[in-house]
Amino acid sequence: GAPGAAAAPGAAAAFGNFTGKAYYMLHGQEIDDPAAWPANYSSYAVFVCNPASVSAAQLDAARADRPDAVFLAYYCFGWAWLVDDGCARIPENPYYQNMSQYFDHALAVTDLETGYPLCVANNGNASGLYNVAGYVVTPAAAEQLAAFHKDVTMALPWDGLYVDEFDAAFPPSWISTFADQSSAYDINNDGIADTLGDLQAQYAAFKPYFSQKLREAIGEDKLLIANSGTNVLGDASLNGITIESEDCCDGSHGTPCPESEIETGYEICAAAFEGQALVGRAPRLSVLWHTHDYVIPAQAQCDEVRRFREDVGDFVLDGDDFSDGSWNATDLCPPA
């Protein structure tokens, strides 16, 4: 396997070797279900959890039932749960409401005509569902969100954080969502309309600072992993990355992947896992999420994880993503 950075004192001893699978995403009501928990989750060693739906008592119960497992709190990079004018609305939940208080609303992507934040998860102004405001990271946003996670998220004894949408570039689908809502918007609170070039440059410039501030906030003895895909830039603040399996197709997504592109796509994903391991922190932890078996067949995905563990390192785990098109065939990939 690829060598990694030296472990922080106590970190490797605290987590040991990861020998099970990863689960996305665990909610409090699952922990409260005695018919399923913990028996139906015995193959999982790493749980990505929704911190807004898991109480301190539920996390304590889960850790008591599974003292061998790791529990990570979820956060989506670029999402700001705000209560504001316009589209932004959030569920009545203390966790989300705290974020609205920690985050300067002026740092959200803002429509210049109305002054309202724009949303990246937008169910429409008339919807009773949540709409999440978006931001393009700035130093101030990184500092405020790091403070939020230090004071609010990590007030519970999580083993670390899982950061979603930590791509090399700002997601194009979110840019399209902004364009549907506004013809001129501001990403840095200077009152001037920004271009796509401005947006991507700002995102790339300050993304490493965001992960650095998160690392400072959670401490050296916690895990920090990010869902980055294959177009990843190695990040020294991370313990590892996660990749959704359809990204291991060397071609366009959304259609069945030709066999030849599955093989070359495997090399792309292996390089991403290894590249992050070379610059990241120990203990190393990365995941291939099993998703969208219409792109890469389920058995091929299982075979790829076995190869990753042999070629790159046994820190790469199988992951069942039940929130994003998992094929749910957990029996095909037995725990390592």
Buried (B, 14 or more C-beta within 10 A) or exposed (E): BBEBBEBBEEBBEBBEEBEBBBBBBBBBEBBBEEEEBBEEBEBBBBBBBBBBBBEEEBBEBBBEEBEEBBBBBBBBBBBBBBBBEBBBBBEEEEBBBBBBEBBBBEBBBBBBEEBBBBBBBBBEEEEEEBBBBBBBBBEBBBBBBBBBBBEBBBEBEBBBBBBBBBBBEBBEEBBEBBEEBBEEBBBBBEEEEBEEEBBBEBBBEBBBBBBBBBBEBBEEBBBBBBBBBBEBBBBBBBBBBBBBBBBBBBEEEEEEBEEEBBBBBBEBBBEBBBBBBBBBBBBBBBBBBBBBBEBBBBEBBBBBBEBBBEBBBBBBBBBBBBBEBBBEBBEBBEEB
